[in-house]
Amino acid sequence: MSPLVTLSTASTYPESTAASFEIAARLGYDGLEVMVLTDAVSQDPEALLRLRDHYGIPITSIHAPCLLISQRVWGSEPWAKLQRAQAAAELLGASTVVVHPPFRWQRDYARDFVAGIESMASETDVRFAVENMFPWKAVSREFAAYVPSWDVRDDDYLHTTLDLSHTSVSGSDALEMARDLGDRLAHVHLADGSGSSRDEHLVPGRGNQPCAELLQGLGQSGFDGQVVVEISTRKAVDRVERENDLREALDFARRNLGGHVGHDVSEVGR
């Protein structure tokens, strides 16, 4: 059986979280990843529960509010945010909470992050899948914005998320990263990138990342995680263009998950 292909609510921005449910259900996605942002509905598990039941589409993962723009969402204490994300996941039946490594200025949080994530994971069936990030660039300089590391291979996380737009920014080999993560790869953010220093989140197939090869390897290996379409449709001129991009990404994912293995990725994933 192929992995679930789900839709991140971030992919429909600037439309609402509620709109994501309607779009995902109509286009035939297997579920939703709710990115908790400033949209009040994304922060309200009871409202999400009603939308889930109304549209008949499962919420399979929660993306904790780890972005710069969501620093004040669910308060300012990072562990409390993860606790709320876990509680939301448990209420909604989501299997995974996606979390970013701490920012460098979150010193106390960063110091205990690896051990703290392990401790939280031991108390729930929800998987905390820590996401690969990238170095930040200013003019010609790079600096480490994330601690312990932007590269999730550097630490002993039980579960991880591989984001292909982020591998593009960091200049990482996505297939190599997936192989190195092995069974710890639990979650994939499917997008593309051109190698720019900007986090582009292109429709897969429109950049230079090995999106097809990665999916083919996952499909062959029996990967039991989720593939989440997390693209940017912010510049779409209207709903029709946005939905065309989302449909193209879904078709790309399903076609390649059922395809043959390429580029020696037969041991990628779970």
C-alpha positions as CSV (number, residue, x, y, z in Angstrom):
1,M,0.0,0.0,0.0
2,S,1.4,3.4,-1.0
3,P,2.0,6.1,1.7
4,L,-0.7,8.6,2.4
5,V,-0.4,11.8,0.3
6,T,-1.7,14.7,2.4
7,L,-2.0,18.5,2.0
8,S,-0.4,21.1,4.3
9,T,-2.8,23.9,5.1
10,A,0.2,26.2,4.3
11,S,-0.2,25.2,0.7
12,T,-3.5,27.1,0.3
13,Y,-2.3,30.4,1.8
14,P,-3.5,33.1,1.7
15,E,-6.8,31.3,1.8
16,S,-8.0,30.1,5.2
17,T,-7.5,26.9,7.1
18,A,-11.1,26.1,6.6
19,A,-10.7,26.5,2.8
20,S,-7.9,23.9,3.0
21,F,-10.3,21.2,4.1
22,E,-12.7,21.9,1.3
23,I,-10.0,21.9,-1.3
24,A,-8.2,18.8,0.0
25,A,-11.4,16.8,0.1
26,R,-12.5,17.8,-3.4
27,L,-9.1,17.2,-5.0
28,G,-8.9,13.8,-3.4
29,Y,-6.0,14.2,-0.9
30,D,-5.8,11.5,1.8
31,G,-5.7,14.0,4.7
32,L,-4.4,17.3,6.0
33,E,-1.4,18.6,7.9
34,V,-2.5,21.6,9.9
35,M,0.2,24.2,10.2
36,V,-0.6,26.2,13.3
37,L,-0.3,29.8,12.3
38,T,-2.1,33.1,13.1
39,D,-5.4,31.9,11.6
40,A,-7.5,31.4,14.7
41,V,-9.1,28.2,13.3
42,S,-5.6,26.5,13.0
43,Q,-5.1,27.2,16.7
44,D,-8.4,25.7,17.8
45,P,-8.6,21.9,18.0
46,E,-12.3,21.9,18.5
47,A,-12.9,24.0,15.4
48,L,-10.5,21.6,13.5
49,L,-12.5,18.6,14.8
50,R,-15.7,20.1,13.4
51,L,-14.1,20.8,10.0
52,R,-12.6,17.2,9.9
53,D,-16.0,15.7,10.5
54,H,-17.9,18.0,8.2
55,Y,-15.6,17.4,5.2
56,G,-14.8,13.8,6.1
57,I,-11.1,14.2,5.6
58,P,-8.6,13.1,8.4
59,I,-6.1,15.4,10.0
60,T,-3.0,13.2,9.9
61,S,-0.4,15.6,11.3
62,I,0.1,18.9,13.2
63,H,2.9,21.4,12.4
64,A,3.7,23.1,15.7
65,P,4.0,26.9,15.6
66,C,7.8,27.1,15.1
67,L,8.1,29.8,12.5
68,L,9.2,33.4,13.0
69,I,5.7,34.6,12.1
70,S,4.1,32.3,14.7
71,Q,6.4,33.0,17.7
72,R,3.5,34.3,19.7
73,V,1.0,31.7,18.7
74,W,0.0,29.5,21.7
75,G,2.1,31.7,23.9
76,S,5.9,32.3,23.8
77,E,7.1,29.2,25.8
78,P,8.3,26.7,23.3
79,W,7.7,23.5,25.4
80,A,4.2,24.6,26.1
81,K,3.6,24.9,22.3
82,L,4.8,21.4,21.8
83,Q,2.5,20.1,24.6
84,R,-0.5,21.9,23.0
85,A,0.5,20.4,19.6
86,Q,0.6,16.9,21.1
87,A,-2.7,17.4,22.8
88,A,-4.3,18.6,19.5
89,A,-2.8,15.6,17.7
90,E,-4.2,13.2,20.2
91,L,-7.7,14.8,20.1
92,L,-7.7,14.9,16.3
93,G,-6.3,11.4,15.7
94,A,-3.1,12.8,14.0
95,S,-0.1,10.5,14.2
96,T,2.6,13.1,13.8
97,V,3.7,16.5,15.2
98,V,6.2,18.3,13.0
99,V,8.7,20.5,14.8
100,H,11.7,22.7,13.8
101,P,14.9,22.8,15.7
102,P,15.1,25.8,18.1
103,F,16.4,29.1,17.0
104,R,19.8,30.0,18.3
105,W,18.4,32.7,20.6
106,Q,16.2,30.2,22.3
107,R,19.1,29.1,24.5
108,D,17.3,27.3,27.3
109,Y,15.0,25.5,24.9
110,A,17.9,24.6,22.6
111,R,20.1,23.2,25.4
112,D,17.5,20.6,26.4
113,F,15.8,20.1,23.0
114,V,17.1,16.7,22.0
115,A,16.5,15.1,25.4
116,G,13.2,16.9,25.8
117,I,11.8,15.7,22.5
118,E,12.8,12.1,23.4
119,S,11.1,12.4,26.8
120,M,7.9,13.8,25.3
121,A,7.9,11.0,22.6
122,S,8.1,8.3,25.3
123,E,4.8,9.5,26.8
124,T,2.6,9.3,23.7
125,D,2.0,7.4,20.5
126,V,2.3,10.7,18.6
127,R,5.6,11.0,16.7
128,F,7.6,14.2,17.0
129,A,9.3,14.4,13.6
130,V,12.0,17.1,13.7
131,E,12.5,18.8,10.3
132,N,15.7,19.5,8.4
133,M,16.3,23.3,8.0
134,F,19.1,25.3,6.4
135,P,21.8,27.9,7.2
136,W,20.6,31.5,6.9
137,K,22.5,33.7,4.5
138,A,23.2,37.4,4.8
139,V,24.9,38.9,1.7
140,S,27.8,36.5,1.2
141,R,27.9,35.1,4.8
142,E,26.2,32.0,6.3
143,F,25.3,31.7,9.9
144,A,23.7,29.0,12.0
145,A,20.2,30.1,13.0
146,Y,19.2,26.7,14.4
147,V,20.6,24.8,17.4
148,P,21.7,22.1,17.9
149,S,21.9,21.9,14.1
150,W,19.8,22.6,11.0
151,D,20.8,19.2,9.7
152,V,18.7,16.5,11.6
153,R,21.3,13.9,10.9
154,D,23.6,15.5,13.4
155,D,21.4,14.5,16.4
156,D,19.7,11.3,17.6
157,Y,16.1,12.1,16.9
158,L,13.8,9.1,16.9
159,H,11.7,10.6,14.0
160,T,12.5,13.2,11.4
161,T,10.9,15.1,8.6
162,L,12.6,15.6,5.3
163,D,11.7,18.8,3.4
164,L,12.9,19.0,-0.2
165,S,12.6,22.8,-0.4
166,H,15.0,23.0,2.6
167,T,17.5,20.6,1.0
168,S,17.5,22.9,-1.9
169,V,18.3,26.0,0.2
170,S,21.0,24.1,2.2
171,G,22.6,22.6,-0.9
172,S,22.1,19.1,0.6
173,D,21.8,15.9,-1.4
174,A,18.2,14.9,-0.5
175,L,18.6,11.2,-1.5
176,E,21.8,11.0,0.6
177,M,20.0,12.6,3.5
178,A,17.1,10.2,3.2
179,R,19.4,7.2,3.1
180,D,21.4,8.5,6.1
181,L,18.2,8.9,8.1
182,G,17.0,5.4,7.3
183,D,14.3,4.2,9.6
184,R,14.2,7.6,11.4
185,L,12.7,9.2,8.3
186,A,9.0,9.3,9.3
187,H,7.6,12.3,7.3
188,V,8.2,14.1,4.0
189,H,7.4,17.6,3.0
190,L,7.1,17.4,-0.8
191,A,8.1,20.5,-2.6
192,D,10.9,21.6,-5.0
193,G,13.6,24.3,-5.2
194,S,15.9,25.8,-7.7
195,G,19.0,26.1,-5.4
196,S,18.1,29.6,-4.5
197,S,18.9,31.0,-1.0
198,R,15.1,31.5,-0.7
199,D,12.8,28.8,0.7
200,E,10.8,28.5,-2.5
201,H,8.4,25.5,-2.0
202,L,7.9,25.0,-5.7
203,V,5.5,22.5,-7.2
204,P,7.5,19.2,-7.4
205,G,9.1,18.8,-10.8
206,R,9.6,22.5,-11.3
207,G,12.9,22.7,-9.6
208,N,16.1,20.7,-9.4
209,Q,15.5,18.5,-6.4
210,P,15.2,14.7,-6.9
211,C,11.5,14.6,-5.9
212,A,10.6,11.8,-8.3
213,E,13.6,9.6,-7.3
214,L,12.9,10.1,-3.6
215,L,9.2,9.2,-3.9
216,Q,10.0,6.1,-6.1
217,G,12.4,4.9,-3.4
218,L,9.8,5.5,-0.6
219,G,7.2,3.6,-2.6
220,Q,9.5,0.7,-3.1
221,S,10.8,0.5,0.4
222,G,7.4,0.2,2.2
223,F,7.7,3.7,3.8
224,D,4.9,3.9,6.4
225,G,5.0,7.6,7.0
226,Q,3.2,10.5,5.2
227,V,4.1,12.5,2.1
228,V,2.8,16.0,2.7
229,V,2.4,18.4,-0.2
230,E,3.8,21.7,1.1
231,I,4.1,24.1,-1.8
232,S,3.6,27.8,-2.1
233,T,0.6,29.0,-4.1
234,R,0.7,32.5,-2.6
235,K,1.3,34.0,-6.1
236,A,-1.5,32.2,-7.8
237,V,-3.8,34.7,-9.6
238,D,-7.0,32.9,-8.5
239,R,-8.5,29.8,-7.0
240,V,-8.3,27.9,-10.3
241,E,-4.6,28.4,-10.7
242,R,-4.0,27.5,-7.0
243,E,-6.0,24.3,-7.4
244,N,-4.3,23.4,-10.6
245,D,-0.9,23.5,-8.8
246,L,-2.3,21.5,-5.9
247,R,-3.7,18.9,-8.3
248,E,-0.4,18.7,-10.2
249,A,1.5,18.1,-7.0
250,L,-0.9,15.4,-5.9
251,D,-0.7,13.6,-9.2
252,F,3.1,13.9,-9.2
253,A,3.3,12.3,-5.7
254,R,0.9,9.4,-6.5
255,R,2.5,8.7,-9.9
256,N,6.0,8.4,-8.4
257,L,5.1,6.6,-5.2
258,G,3.8,3.8,-7.4
259,G,6.7,3.9,-9.8
260,H,10.0,2.2,-10.1
261,V,13.1,2.8,-8.0
262,G,15.7,5.2,-9.4
263,H,19.1,6.4,-8.3
264,D,19.7,3.6,-5.8
265,V,17.2,4.7,-3.3
266,S,15.8,1.3,-2.5
267,E,16.7,1.5,1.1
268,V,15.3,5.0,1.7
269,G,12.8,5.3,4.5
270,R,10.9,2.9,6.7
